[in-house]
């Protein structure tokens, strides 16, 4: 019996891994409120799914990479 073909199986579509607000907060070691502020300000892209947000994992890593600054 062949497996069902899903839209995510298409080779041209990138595999996007989404994180919840709580997962982003834990990864960044900040509060969930801080993540919500970043999402609402547009600094961190997110998609709304029902009443909750999902943040692409790649966007979190990019945000952190761009947030580094030289303190010395």
mmCIF file as Biopython writes it, N, C-alpha, C and O atoms, coordinates in Angstrom:
data_model
#
loop_
_atom_site.group_PDB
_atom_site.id
_atom_site.type_symbol
_atom_site.label_atom_id
_atom_site.label_alt_id
_atom_site.label_comp_id
_atom_site.label_asym_id
_atom_site.label_entity_id
_atom_site.label_seq_id
_atom_site.pdbx_PDB_ins_code
_atom_site.Cartn_x
_atom_site.Cartn_y
_atom_site.Cartn_z
_atom_site.occupancy
_atom_site.B_iso_or_equiv
_atom_site.auth_seq_id
_atom_site.auth_asym_id
_atom_site.pdbx_PDB_model_num
ATOM 1   N N  . UNK A ? 1  ? 0.845  -1.188 0.000  1.0 0.0 1  A 1 
ATOM 2   C CA . UNK A ? 1  ? 0.000  0.000  0.000  1.0 0.0 1  A 1 
ATOM 3   C C  . UNK A ? 1  ? 0.885  1.244  0.000  1.0 0.0 1  A 1 
ATOM 4   O O  . UNK A ? 1  ? 1.647  1.437  0.947  1.0 0.0 1  A 1 
ATOM 5   N N  . UNK A ? 2  ? 0.814  2.088  -1.017 1.0 0.0 2  A 1 
ATOM 6   C CA . UNK A ? 2  ? 1.697  3.259  -1.087 1.0 0.0 2  A 1 
ATOM 7   C C  . UNK A ? 2  ? 1.332  4.309  -0.038 1.0 0.0 2  A 1 
ATOM 8   O O  . UNK A ? 2  ? 0.167  4.475  0.321  1.0 0.0 2  A 1 
ATOM 9   N N  . UNK A ? 3  ? 2.352  5.008  0.440  1.0 0.0 3  A 1 
ATOM 10  C CA . UNK A ? 3  ? 2.127  6.082  1.413  1.0 0.0 3  A 1 
ATOM 11  C C  . UNK A ? 3  ? 1.450  7.255  0.717  1.0 0.0 3  A 1 
ATOM 12  O O  . UNK A ? 3  ? 1.678  7.505  -0.467 1.0 0.0 3  A 1 
ATOM 13  N N  . UNK A ? 4  ? 0.635  7.955  1.448  1.0 0.0 4  A 1 
ATOM 14  C CA . UNK A ? 4  ? -0.040 9.129  0.883  1.0 0.0 4  A 1 
ATOM 15  C C  . UNK A ? 4  ? 0.983  10.215 0.597  1.0 0.0 4  A 1 
ATOM 16  O O  . UNK A ? 4  ? 1.916  10.426 1.372  1.0 0.0 4  A 1 
ATOM 17  N N  . UNK A ? 5  ? 0.801  10.885 -0.500 1.0 0.0 5  A 1 
ATOM 18  C CA . UNK A ? 5  ? 1.679  12.002 -0.861 1.0 0.0 5  A 1 
ATOM 19  C C  . UNK A ? 5  ? 1.152  13.256 -0.182 1.0 0.0 5  A 1 
ATOM 20  O O  . UNK A ? 5  ? 0.001  13.643 -0.387 1.0 0.0 5  A 1 
ATOM 21  N N  . UNK A ? 6  ? 1.984  13.882 0.618  1.0 0.0 6  A 1 
ATOM 22  C CA . UNK A ? 6  ? 1.597  15.109 1.297  1.0 0.0 6  A 1 
ATOM 23  C C  . UNK A ? 6  ? 2.269  16.295 0.620  1.0 0.0 6  A 1 
ATOM 24  O O  . UNK A ? 6  ? 3.265  16.149 -0.090 1.0 0.0 6  A 1 
ATOM 25  N N  . UNK A ? 7  ? 1.697  17.475 0.858  1.0 0.0 7  A 1 
ATOM 26  C CA . UNK A ? 7  ? 2.270  18.695 0.280  1.0 0.0 7  A 1 
ATOM 27  C C  . UNK A ? 7  ? 3.698  18.903 0.772  1.0 0.0 7  A 1 
ATOM 28  O O  . UNK A ? 7  ? 4.529  19.419 0.024  1.0 0.0 7  A 1 
ATOM 29  N N  . UNK A ? 8  ? 4.007  18.514 2.009  1.0 0.0 8  A 1 
ATOM 30  C CA . UNK A ? 8  ? 5.343  18.710 2.557  1.0 0.0 8  A 1 
ATOM 31  C C  . UNK A ? 8  ? 6.367  17.770 1.934  1.0 0.0 8  A 1 
ATOM 32  O O  . UNK A ? 8  ? 7.569  17.957 2.123  1.0 0.0 8  A 1 
ATOM 33  N N  . UNK A ? 9  ? 5.903  16.748 1.185  1.0 0.0 9  A 1 
ATOM 34  C CA . UNK A ? 9  ? 6.818  15.823 0.525  1.0 0.0 9  A 1 
ATOM 35  C C  . UNK A ? 9  ? 7.357  16.375 -0.791 1.0 0.0 9  A 1 
ATOM 36  O O  . UNK A ? 9  ? 8.253  15.777 -1.388 1.0 0.0 9  A 1 
ATOM 37  N N  . UNK A ? 10 ? 6.834  17.482 -1.241 1.0 0.0 10 A 1 
ATOM 38  C CA . UNK A ? 10 ? 7.258  18.070 -2.513 1.0 0.0 10 A 1 
ATOM 39  C C  . UNK A ? 10 ? 8.705  18.534 -2.392 1.0 0.0 10 A 1 
ATOM 40  O O  . UNK A ? 10 ? 9.035  19.262 -1.456 1.0 0.0 10 A 1 
ATOM 41  N N  . UNK A ? 11 ? 9.576  18.131 -3.316 1.0 0.0 11 A 1 
ATOM 42  C CA . UNK A ? 11 ? 10.999 18.468 -3.195 1.0 0.0 11 A 1 
ATOM 43  C C  . UNK A ? 11 ? 11.314 19.963 -3.320 1.0 0.0 11 A 1 
ATOM 44  O O  . UNK A ? 11 ? 12.364 20.404 -2.854 1.0 0.0 11 A 1 
ATOM 45  N N  . UNK A ? 12 ? 10.435 20.741 -3.934 1.0 0.0 12 A 1 
ATOM 46  C CA . UNK A ? 12 ? 10.710 22.166 -4.118 1.0 0.0 12 A 1 
ATOM 47  C C  . UNK A ? 12 ? 10.328 22.999 -2.904 1.0 0.0 12 A 1 
ATOM 48  O O  . UNK A ? 12 ? 10.734 24.157 -2.802 1.0 0.0 12 A 1 
ATOM 49  N N  . UNK A ? 13 ? 9.553  22.433 -1.980 1.0 0.0 13 A 1 
ATOM 50  C CA . UNK A ? 13 ? 9.120  23.185 -0.809 1.0 0.0 13 A 1 
ATOM 51  C C  . UNK A ? 13 ? 10.134 23.025 0.316  1.0 0.0 13 A 1 
ATOM 52  O O  . UNK A ? 13 ? 10.526 21.905 0.642  1.0 0.0 13 A 1 
ATOM 53  N N  . UNK A ? 14 ? 10.561 24.137 0.911  1.0 0.0 14 A 1 
ATOM 54  C CA . UNK A ? 14 ? 11.513 24.033 2.018  1.0 0.0 14 A 1 
ATOM 55  C C  . UNK A ? 14 ? 10.831 23.437 3.256  1.0 0.0 14 A 1 
ATOM 56  O O  . UNK A ? 14 ? 9.641  23.649 3.488  1.0 0.0 14 A 1 
ATOM 57  N N  . UNK A ? 15 ? 11.585 22.715 4.015  1.0 0.0 15 A 1 
ATOM 58  C CA . UNK A ? 15 ? 11.067 22.152 5.265  1.0 0.0 15 A 1 
ATOM 59  C C  . UNK A ? 15 ? 11.222 23.208 6.358  1.0 0.0 15 A 1 
ATOM 60  O O  . UNK A ? 15 ? 12.340 23.530 6.761  1.0 0.0 15 A 1 
ATOM 61  N N  . UNK A ? 16 ? 10.112 23.740 6.829  1.0 0.0 16 A 1 
ATOM 62  C CA . UNK A ? 16 ? 10.134 24.781 7.846  1.0 0.0 16 A 1 
ATOM 63  C C  . UNK A ? 16 ? 9.752  24.154 9.173  1.0 0.0 16 A 1 
ATOM 64  O O  . UNK A ? 16 ? 8.725  23.483 9.279  1.0 0.0 16 A 1 
ATOM 65  N N  . UNK A ? 17 ? 10.582 24.374 10.187 1.0 0.0 17 A 1 
ATOM 66  C CA . UNK A ? 17 ? 10.304 23.880 11.523 1.0 0.0 17 A 1 
ATOM 67  C C  . UNK A ? 17 ? 9.784  25.047 12.357 1.0 0.0 17 A 1 
ATOM 68  O O  . UNK A ? 17 ? 10.465 26.062 12.499 1.0 0.0 17 A 1 
ATOM 69  N N  . UNK A ? 18 ? 8.587  24.905 12.906 1.0 0.0 18 A 1 
ATOM 70  C CA . UNK A ? 18 ? 7.983  25.967 13.698 1.0 0.0 18 A 1 
ATOM 71  C C  . UNK A ? 18 ? 8.117  25.679 15.180 1.0 0.0 18 A 1 
ATOM 72  O O  . UNK A ? 18 ? 8.080  24.525 15.608 1.0 0.0 18 A 1 
ATOM 73  N N  . UNK A ? 19 ? 8.275  26.742 15.960 1.0 0.0 19 A 1 
ATOM 74  C CA . UNK A ? 19 ? 8.364  26.645 17.411 1.0 0.0 19 A 1 
ATOM 75  C C  . UNK A ? 19 ? 7.210  27.407 18.040 1.0 0.0 19 A 1 
ATOM 76  O O  . UNK A ? 19 ? 6.726  28.390 17.480 1.0 0.0 19 A 1 
ATOM 77  N N  . UNK A ? 20 ? 6.772  26.951 19.203 1.0 0.0 20 A 1 
ATOM 78  C CA . UNK A ? 20 ? 5.762  27.689 19.950 1.0 0.0 20 A 1 
ATOM 79  C C  . UNK A ? 20 ? 6.432  28.863 20.653 1.0 0.0 20 A 1 
ATOM 80  O O  . UNK A ? 20 ? 7.659  28.936 20.730 1.0 0.0 20 A 1 
ATOM 81  N N  . UNK A ? 21 ? 5.618  29.775 21.161 1.0 0.0 21 A 1 
ATOM 82  C CA . UNK A ? 21 ? 6.152  30.918 21.909 1.0 0.0 21 A 1 
ATOM 83  C C  . UNK A ? 21 ? 6.928  30.428 23.131 1.0 0.0 21 A 1 
ATOM 84  O O  . UNK A ? 21 ? 7.984  30.970 23.456 1.0 0.0 21 A 1 
ATOM 85  N N  . UNK A ? 22 ? 6.407  29.409 23.804 1.0 0.0 22 A 1 
ATOM 86  C CA . UNK A ? 22 ? 7.092  28.864 24.982 1.0 0.0 22 A 1 
ATOM 87  C C  . UNK A ? 22 ? 8.449  28.263 24.606 1.0 0.0 22 A 1 
ATOM 88  O O  . UNK A ? 22 ? 9.422  28.423 25.343 1.0 0.0 22 A 1 
ATOM 89  N N  . UNK A ? 23 ? 8.519  27.574 23.465 1.0 0.0 23 A 1 
ATOM 90  C CA . UNK A ? 23 ? 9.784  26.995 23.017 1.0 0.0 23 A 1 
ATOM 91  C C  . UNK A ? 23 ? 10.792 28.079 22.663 1.0 0.0 23 A 1 
ATOM 92  O O  . UNK A ? 23 ? 11.976 27.956 22.975 1.0 0.0 23 A 1 
ATOM 93  N N  . UNK A ? 24 ? 10.323 29.145 22.009 1.0 0.0 24 A 1 
ATOM 94  C CA . UNK A ? 24 ? 11.208 30.265 21.666 1.0 0.0 24 A 1 
ATOM 95  C C  . UNK A ? 24 ? 11.726 30.912 22.945 1.0 0.0 24 A 1 
ATOM 96  O O  . UNK A ? 24 ? 12.914 31.215 23.051 1.0 0.0 24 A 1 
ATOM 97  N N  . UNK A ? 25 ? 10.842 31.125 23.916 1.0 0.0 25 A 1 
ATOM 98  C CA . UNK A ? 25 ? 11.237 31.738 25.184 1.0 0.0 25 A 1 
ATOM 99  C C  . UNK A ? 25 ? 12.300 30.893 25.883 1.0 0.0 25 A 1 
ATOM 100 O O  . UNK A ? 25 ? 13.276 31.430 26.407 1.0 0.0 25 A 1 
ATOM 101 N N  . UNK A ? 26 ? 12.114 29.579 25.894 1.0 0.0 26 A 1 
ATOM 102 C CA . UNK A ? 26 ? 13.092 28.698 26.530 1.0 0.0 26 A 1 
ATOM 103 C C  . UNK A ? 26 ? 14.423 28.730 25.787 1.0 0.0 26 A 1 
ATOM 104 O O  . UNK A ? 26 ? 15.483 28.755 26.412 1.0 0.0 26 A 1 
ATOM 105 N N  . UNK A ? 27 ? 14.375 28.730 24.466 1.0 0.0 27 A 1 
ATOM 106 C CA . UNK A ? 27 ? 15.584 28.755 23.652 1.0 0.0 27 A 1 
ATOM 107 C C  . UNK A ? 27 ? 16.371 30.048 23.865 1.0 0.0 27 A 1 
ATOM 108 O O  . UNK A ? 27 ? 17.598 30.036 23.959 1.0 0.0 27 A 1 
ATOM 109 N N  . UNK A ? 28 ? 15.639 31.168 23.939 1.0 0.0 28 A 1 
ATOM 110 C CA . UNK A ? 28 ? 16.281 32.473 24.106 1.0 0.0 28 A 1 
ATOM 111 C C  . UNK A ? 28 ? 16.527 32.824 25.571 1.0 0.0 28 A 1 
ATOM 112 O O  . UNK A ? 28 ? 17.221 33.793 25.880 1.0 0.0 28 A 1 
ATOM 113 N N  . UNK A ? 29 ? 15.944 32.016 26.479 1.0 0.0 29 A 1 
ATOM 114 C CA . UNK A ? 29 ? 16.042 32.250 27.922 1.0 0.0 29 A 1 
ATOM 115 C C  . UNK A ? 29 ? 15.476 33.611 28.306 1.0 0.0 29 A 1 
ATOM 116 O O  . UNK A ? 29 ? 16.094 34.382 29.040 1.0 0.0 29 A 1 
ATOM 117 N N  . UNK A ? 30 ? 14.284 33.881 27.788 1.0 0.0 30 A 1 
ATOM 118 C CA . UNK A ? 30 ? 13.531 35.092 28.112 1.0 0.0 30 A 1 
ATOM 119 C C  . UNK A ? 30 ? 12.102 34.667 28.454 1.0 0.0 30 A 1 
ATOM 120 O O  . UNK A ? 30 ? 11.756 33.493 28.329 1.0 0.0 30 A 1 
ATOM 121 N N  . UNK A ? 31 ? 11.286 35.606 28.878 1.0 0.0 31 A 1 
ATOM 122 C CA . UNK A ? 31 ? 9.899  35.291 29.196 1.0 0.0 31 A 1 
ATOM 123 C C  . UNK A ? 31 ? 9.064  35.182 27.915 1.0 0.0 31 A 1 
ATOM 124 O O  . UNK A ? 31 ? 9.446  35.678 26.856 1.0 0.0 31 A 1 
ATOM 125 N N  . UNK A ? 32 ? 7.918  34.519 28.048 1.0 0.0 32 A 1 
ATOM 126 C CA . UNK A ? 32 ? 7.006  34.430 26.907 1.0 0.0 32 A 1 
ATOM 127 C C  . UNK A ? 32 ? 6.526  35.820 26.516 1.0 0.0 32 A 1 
ATOM 128 O O  . UNK A ? 32 ? 6.312  36.084 25.333 1.0 0.0 32 A 1 
ATOM 129 N N  . UNK A ? 33 ? 6.354  36.712 27.483 1.0 0.0 33 A 1 
ATOM 130 C CA . UNK A ? 33 ? 5.915  38.083 27.184 1.0 0.0 33 A 1 
ATOM 131 C C  . UNK A ? 33 ? 6.933  38.778 26.279 1.0 0.0 33 A 1 
ATOM 132 O O  . UNK A ? 33 ? 6.547  39.518 25.375 1.0 0.0 33 A 1 
ATOM 133 N N  . UNK A ? 34 ? 8.204  38.554 26.508 1.0 0.0 34 A 1 
ATOM 134 C CA . UNK A ? 34 ? 9.240  39.147 25.653 1.0 0.0 34 A 1 
ATOM 135 C C  . UNK A ? 34 ? 9.104  38.643 24.225 1.0 0.0 34 A 1 
ATOM 136 O O  . UNK A ? 34 ? 9.245  39.415 23.277 1.0 0.0 34 A 1 
ATOM 137 N N  . UNK A ? 35 ? 8.833  37.362 24.068 1.0 0.0 35 A 1 
ATOM 138 C CA . UNK A ? 35 ? 8.655  36.796 22.722 1.0 0.0 35 A 1 
ATOM 139 C C  . UNK A ? 35 ? 7.432  37.418 22.065 1.0 0.0 35 A 1 
ATOM 140 O O  . UNK A ? 35 ? 7.485  37.792 20.893 1.0 0.0 35 A 1 
ATOM 141 N N  . UNK A ? 36 ? 6.319  37.536 22.811 1.0 0.0 36 A 1 
ATOM 142 C CA . UNK A ? 36 ? 5.120  38.171 22.252 1.0 0.0 36 A 1 
ATOM 143 C C  . UNK A ? 36 ? 5.414  39.606 21.822 1.0 0.0 36 A 1 
ATOM 144 O O  . UNK A ? 36 ? 4.929  40.047 20.780 1.0 0.0 36 A 1 
ATOM 145 N N  . UNK A ? 37 ? 6.191  40.333 22.601 1.0 0.0 37 A 1 
ATOM 146 C CA . UNK A ? 37 ? 6.549  41.711 22.227 1.0 0.0 37 A 1 
ATOM 147 C C  . UNK A ? 37 ? 7.354  41.731 20.931 1.0 0.0 37 A 1 
ATOM 148 O O  . UNK A ? 37 ? 7.119  42.575 20.066 1.0 0.0 37 A 1 
ATOM 149 N N  . UNK A ? 38 ? 8.302  40.805 20.796 1.0 0.0 38 A 1 
ATOM 150 C CA . UNK A ? 38 ? 9.109  40.735 19.569 1.0 0.0 38 A 1 
ATOM 151 C C  . UNK A ? 38 ? 8.239  40.401 18.364 1.0 0.0 38 A 1 
ATOM 152 O O  . UNK A ? 38 ? 8.441  40.944 17.278 1.0 0.0 38 A 1 
ATOM 153 N N  . UNK A ? 39 ? 7.275  39.513 18.554 1.0 0.0 39 A 1 
ATOM 154 C CA . UNK A ? 39 ? 6.374  39.139 17.462 1.0 0.0 39 A 1 
ATOM 155 C C  . UNK A ? 39 ? 5.489  40.323 17.079 1.0 0.0 39 A 1 
ATOM 156 O O  . UNK A ? 39 ? 5.361  40.651 15.900 1.0 0.0 39 A 1 
ATOM 157 N N  . UNK A ? 40 ? 4.881  40.959 18.076 1.0 0.0 40 A 1 
ATOM 158 C CA . UNK A ? 40 ? 3.964  42.069 17.786 1.0 0.0 40 A 1 
ATOM 159 C C  . UNK A ? 40 ? 4.678  43.293 17.213 1.0 0.0 40 A 1 
ATOM 160 O O  . UNK A ? 40 ? 4.080  44.056 16.453 1.0 0.0 40 A 1 
ATOM 161 N N  . UNK A ? 41 ? 5.945  43.488 17.567 1.0 0.0 41 A 1 
ATOM 162 C CA . UNK A ? 41 ? 6.698  44.623 17.020 1.0 0.0 41 A 1 
ATOM 163 C C  . UNK A ? 41 ? 7.212  44.347 15.611 1.0 0.0 41 A 1 
ATOM 164 O O  . UNK A ? 41 ? 7.648  45.263 14.914 1.0 0.0 41 A 1 
ATOM 165 N N  . UNK A ? 42 ? 7.160  43.079 15.193 1.0 0.0 42 A 1 
ATOM 166 C CA . UNK A ? 42 ? 7.646  42.717 13.860 1.0 0.0 42 A 1 
ATOM 167 C C  . UNK A ? 42 ? 9.115  42.337 13.839 1.0 0.0 42 A 1 
ATOM 168 O O  . UNK A ? 42 ? 9.650  42.008 12.780 1.0 0.0 42 A 1 
ATOM 169 N N  . UNK A ? 43 ? 9.779  42.376 14.990 1.0 0.0 43 A 1 
ATOM 170 C CA . UNK A ? 43 ? 11.198 42.011 15.040 1.0 0.0 43 A 1 
ATOM 171 C C  . UNK A ? 43 ? 11.412 40.520 14.840 1.0 0.0 43 A 1 
ATOM 172 O O  . UNK A ? 43 ? 12.469 40.096 14.372 1.0 0.0 43 A 1 
ATOM 173 N N  . UNK A ? 44 ? 10.404 39.721 15.197 1.0 0.0 44 A 1 
ATOM 174 C CA . UNK A ? 44 ? 10.475 38.282 15.050 1.0 0.0 44 A 1 
ATOM 175 C C  . UNK A ? 44 ? 9.256  37.827 14.253 1.0 0.0 44 A 1 
ATOM 176 O O  . UNK A ? 44 ? 8.127  37.944 14.732 1.0 0.0 44 A 1 
ATOM 177 N N  . UNK A ? 45 ? 9.471  37.309 13.040 1.0 0.0 45 A 1 
ATOM 178 C CA . UNK A ? 45 ? 8.326  36.900 12.217 1.0 0.0 45 A 1 
ATOM 179 C C  . UNK A ? 45 ? 7.626  35.690 12.816 1.0 0.0 45 A 1 
ATOM 180 O O  . UNK A ? 45 ? 8.263  34.820 13.411 1.0 0.0 45 A 1 
ATOM 181 N N  . UNK A ? 46 ? 6.320  35.644 12.652 1.0 0.0 46 A 1 
ATOM 182 C CA . UNK A ? 46 ? 5.535  34.525 13.163 1.0 0.0 46 A 1 
ATOM 183 C C  . UNK A ? 46 ? 4.269  34.380 12.338 1.0 0.0 46 A 1 
ATOM 184 O O  . UNK A ? 46 ? 3.841  35.313 11.658 1.0 0.0 46 A 1 
ATOM 185 N N  . UNK A ? 47 ? 3.682  33.208 12.409 1.0 0.0 47 A 1 
ATOM 186 C CA . UNK A ? 47 ? 2.388  32.978 11.778 1.0 0.0 47 A 1 
ATOM 187 C C  . UNK A ? 47 ? 1.393  32.698 12.891 1.0 0.0 47 A 1 
ATOM 188 O O  . UNK A ? 47 ? 1.731  32.098 13.911 1.0 0.0 47 A 1 
ATOM 189 N N  . UNK A ? 48 ? 0.175  33.137 12.679 1.0 0.0 48 A 1 
ATOM 190 C CA . UNK A ? 48 ? -0.859 32.904 13.665 1.0 0.0 48 A 1 
ATOM 191 C C  . UNK A ? 48 ? -1.640 31.657 13.277 1.0 0.0 48 A 1 
ATOM 192 O O  . UNK A ? 48 ? -2.129 31.536 12.154 1.0 0.0 48 A 1 
ATOM 193 N N  . UNK A ? 49 ? -1.746 30.745 14.213 1.0 0.0 49 A 1 
ATOM 194 C CA . UNK A ? 49 ? -2.499 29.513 14.016 1.0 0.0 49 A 1 
ATOM 195 C C  . UNK A ? 49 ? -3.580 29.499 15.086 1.0 0.0 49 A 1 
ATOM 196 O O  . UNK A ? 49 ? -3.310 29.227 16.255 1.0 0.0 49 A 1 
ATOM 197 N N  . UNK A ? 50 ? -4.800 29.792 14.674 1.0 0.0 50 A 1 
ATOM 198 C CA . UNK A ? 50 ? -5.876 29.920 15.658 1.0 0.0 50 A 1 
ATOM 199 C C  . UNK A ? 50 ? -5.599 31.107 16.560 1.0 0.0 50 A 1 
ATOM 200 O O  . UNK A ? 50 ? -5.469 32.238 16.092 1.0 0.0 50 A 1 
ATOM 201 N N  . UNK A ? 51 ? -5.510 30.844 17.860 1.0 0.0 51 A 1 
ATOM 202 C CA . UNK A ? 51 ? -5.232 31.908 18.820 1.0 0.0 51 A 1 
ATOM 203 C C  . UNK A ? 51 ? -3.770 31.960 19.247 1.0 0.0 51 A 1 
ATOM 204 O O  . UNK A ? 51 ? -3.395 32.771 20.094 1.0 0.0 51 A 1 
ATOM 205 N N  . UNK A ? 52 ? -2.952 31.098 18.664 1.0 0.0 52 A 1 
ATOM 206 C CA . UNK A ? 52 ? -1.550 31.059 19.073 1.0 0.0 52 A 1 
ATOM 207 C C  . UNK A ? 52 ? -0.632 31.405 17.908 1.0 0.0 52 A 1 
ATOM 208 O O  . UNK A ? 52 ? -1.062 31.466 16.756 1.0 0.0 52 A 1 
ATOM 209 N N  . UNK A ? 53 ? 0.628  31.629 18.223 1.0 0.0 53 A 1 
ATOM 210 C CA . UNK A ? 53 ? 1.630  31.972 17.225 1.0 0.0 53 A 1 
ATOM 211 C C  . UNK A ? 53 ? 2.626  30.830 17.082 1.0 0.0 53 A 1 
ATOM 212 O O  . UNK A ? 53 ? 2.893  30.095 18.032 1.0 0.0 53 A 1 
ATOM 213 N N  . UNK A ? 54 ? 3.164  30.698 15.884 1.0 0.0 54 A 1 
ATOM 214 C CA . UNK A ? 54 ? 4.255  29.770 15.623 1.0 0.0 54 A 1 
ATOM 215 C C  . UNK A ? 54 ? 5.356  30.566 14.938 1.0 0.0 54 A 1 
ATOM 216 O O  . UNK A ? 54 ? 5.105  31.338 14.012 1.0 0.0 54 A 1 
ATOM 217 N N  . UNK A ? 55 ? 6.576  30.362 15.410 1.0 0.0 55 A 1 
ATOM 218 C CA . UNK A ? 55 ? 7.732  31.113 14.921 1.0 0.0 55 A 1 
ATOM 219 C C  . UNK A ? 55 ? 8.658  30.148 14.193 1.0 0.0 55 A 1 
ATOM 220 O O  . UNK A ? 55 ? 9.015  29.105 14.739 1.0 0.0 55 A 1 
ATOM 221 N N  . UNK A ? 56 ? 9.055  30.485 12.959 1.0 0.0 56 A 1 
ATOM 222 C CA . UNK A ? 56 ? 10.015 29.617 12.262 1.0 0.0 56 A 1 
ATOM 223 C C  . UNK A ? 56 ? 11.331 29.546 13.034 1.0 0.0 56 A 1 
ATOM 224 O O  . UNK A ? 56 ? 11.880 30.575 13.429 1.0 0.0 56 A 1 
ATOM 225 N N  . UNK A ? 57 ? 11.830 28.338 13.246 1.0 0.0 57 A 1 
ATOM 226 C CA . UNK A ? 57 ? 13.066 28.154 14.008 1.0 0.0 57 A 1 
ATOM 227 C C  . UNK A ? 57 ? 14.226 28.936 13.384 1.0 0.0 57 A 1 
ATOM 228 O O  . UNK A ? 57 ? 15.051 29.508 14.095 1.0 0.0 57 A 1 
ATOM 229 N N  . UNK A ? 58 ? 14.277 28.952 12.076 1.0 0.0 58 A 1 
ATOM 230 C CA . UNK A ? 58 ? 15.347 29.680 11.370 1.0 0.0 58 A 1 
ATOM 231 C C  . UNK A ? 58 ? 15.306 31.177 11.705 1.0 0.0 58 A 1 
ATOM 232 O O  . UNK A ? 58 ? 16.352 31.817 11.815 1.0 0.0 58 A 1 
ATOM 233 N N  . UNK A ? 59 ? 14.093 31.735 11.869 1.0 0.0 59 A 1 
ATOM 234 C CA . UNK A ? 59 ? 13.954 33.156 12.200 1.0 0.0 59 A 1 
ATOM 235 C C  . UNK A ? 59 ? 14.497 33.454 13.590 1.0 0.0 59 A 1 
ATOM 236 O O  . UNK A ? 59 ? 15.065 34.522 13.818 1.0 0.0 59 A 1 
ATOM 237 N N  . UNK A ? 60 ? 14.327 32.521 14.517 1.0 0.0 60 A 1 
ATOM 238 C CA . UNK A ? 60 ? 14.861 32.707 15.876 1.0 0.0 60 A 1 
ATOM 239 C C  . UNK A ? 60 ? 16.377 32.744 15.835 1.0 0.0 60 A 1 
ATOM 240 O O  . UNK A ? 60 ? 16.996 33.619 16.441 1.0 0.0 60 A 1 
ATOM 241 N N  . UNK A ? 61 ? 16.983 31.794 15.121 1.0 0.0 61 A 1 
ATOM 242 C CA . UNK A ? 61 ? 18.446 31.755 15.023 1.0 0.0 61 A 1 
ATOM 243 C C  . UNK A ? 61 ? 18.987 32.998 14.321 1.0 0.0 61 A 1 
ATOM 244 O O  . UNK A ? 61 ? 20.024 33.533 14.712 1.0 0.0 61 A 1 
ATOM 245 N N  . UNK A ? 62 ? 18.285 33.455 13.288 1.0 0.0 62 A 1 
ATOM 246 C CA . UNK A ? 62 ? 18.708 34.668 12.579 1.0 0.0 62 A 1 
ATOM 247 C C  . UNK A ? 62 ? 18.605 35.897 13.492 1.0 0.0 62 A 1 
ATOM 248 O O  . UNK A ? 62 ? 19.498 36.744 13.504 1.0 0.0 62 A 1 
ATOM 249 N N  . UNK A ? 63 ? 17.520 35.984 14.250 1.0 0.0 63 A 1 
ATOM 250 C CA . UNK A ? 63 ? 17.351 37.100 15.187 1.0 0.0 63 A 1 
ATOM 251 C C  . UNK A ? 63 ? 18.498 37.118 16.197 1.0 0.0 63 A 1 
ATOM 252 O O  . UNK A ? 63 ? 19.085 38.169 16.455 1.0 0.0 63 A 1 
ATOM 253 N N  . UNK A ? 64 ? 18.814 35.965 16.764 1.0 0.0 64 A 1 
ATOM 254 C CA . UNK A ? 64 ? 19.893 35.893 17.746 1.0 0.0 64 A 1 
ATOM 255 C C  . UNK A ? 64 ? 21.243 36.237 17.124 1.0 0.0 64 A 1 
ATOM 256 O O  . UNK A ? 64 ? 22.062 36.924 17.734 1.0 0.0 64 A 1 
ATOM 257 N N  . UNK A ? 65 ? 21.466 35.752 15.900 1.0 0.0 65 A 1 
ATOM 258 C CA . UNK A ? 65 ? 22.731 36.049 15.217 1.0 0.0 65 A 1 
ATOM 259 C C  . UNK A ? 65 ? 22.877 37.555 14.989 1.0 0.0 65 A 1 
ATOM 260 O O  . UNK A ? 65 ? 23.970 38.098 15.149 1.0 0.0 65 A 1 
ATOM 261 N N  . UNK A ? 66 ? 21.800 38.228 14.621 1.0 0.0 66 A 1 
ATOM 262 C CA . UNK A ? 66 ? 21.845 39.673 14.378 1.0 0.0 66 A 1 
ATOM 263 C C  . UNK A ? 66 ? 21.830 40.488 15.662 1.0 0.0 66 A 1 
ATOM 264 O O  . UNK A ? 66 ? 22.135 41.681 15.636 1.0 0.0 66 A 1 
ATOM 265 N N  . UNK A ? 67 ? 21.482 39.870 16.781 1.0 0.0 67 A 1 
ATOM 266 C CA . UNK A ? 67 ? 21.395 40.589 18.053 1.0 0.0 67 A 1 
ATOM 267 C C  . UNK A ? 67 ? 22.741 40.717 18.745 1.0 0.0 67 A 1 
ATOM 268 O O  . UNK A ? 67 ? 22.875 41.515 19.673 1.0 0.0 67 A 1 
ATOM 269 N N  . UNK A ? 68 ? 23.739 39.956 18.321 1.0 0.0 68 A 1 
ATOM 270 C CA . UNK A ? 68 ? 25.053 40.043 18.950 1.0 0.0 68 A 1 
ATOM 271 C C  . UNK A ? 68 ? 25.654 41.416 18.725 1.0 0.0 68 A 1 
ATOM 272 O O  . UNK A ? 68 ? 25.512 42.008 17.656 1.0 0.0 68 A 1 
ATOM 273 N N  . UNK A ? 69 ? 26.334 41.913 19.759 1.0 0.0 69 A 1 
ATOM 274 C CA . UNK A ? 69 ? 27.058 43.175 19.599 1.0 0.0 69 A 1 
ATOM 275 C C  . UNK A ? 69 ? 28.365 43.064 20.350 1.0 0.0 69 A 1 
ATOM 276 O O  . UNK A ? 69 ? 28.493 42.267 21.280 1.0 0.0 69 A 1 
ATOM 277 N N  . UNK A ? 70 ? 29.325 43.856 19.949 1.0 0.0 70 A 1 
ATOM 278 C CA . UNK A ? 70 ? 30.660 43.837 20.546 1.0 0.0 70 A 1 
ATOM 279 C C  . UNK A ? 70 ? 30.665 44.776 21.743 1.0 0.0 70 A 1 
ATOM 280 O O  . UNK A ? 70 ? 30.551 45.991 21.575 1.0 0.0 70 A 1 
ATOM 281 N N  . UNK A ? 71 ? 30.795 44.239 22.933 1.0 0.0 71 A 1 
ATOM 282 C CA . UNK A ? 71 ? 30.742 45.046 24.160 1.0 0.0 71 A 1 
ATOM 283 C C  . UNK A ? 71 ? 32.123 45.571 24.533 1.0 0.0 71 A 1 
ATOM 284 O O  . UNK A ? 71 ? 32.243 46.347 25.481 1.0 0.0 71 A 1 
ATOM 285 N N  . UNK A ? 72 ? 33.145 45.177 23.827 1.0 0.0 72 A 1 
ATOM 286 C CA . UNK A ? 72 ? 34.493 45.557 24.233 1.0 0.0 72 A 1 
ATOM 287 C C  . UNK A ? 72 ? 35.066 46.512 23.281 1.0 0.0 72 A 1 
ATOM 288 O O  . UNK A ? 72 ? 36.203 46.951 23.455 1.0 0.0 72 A 1 
#
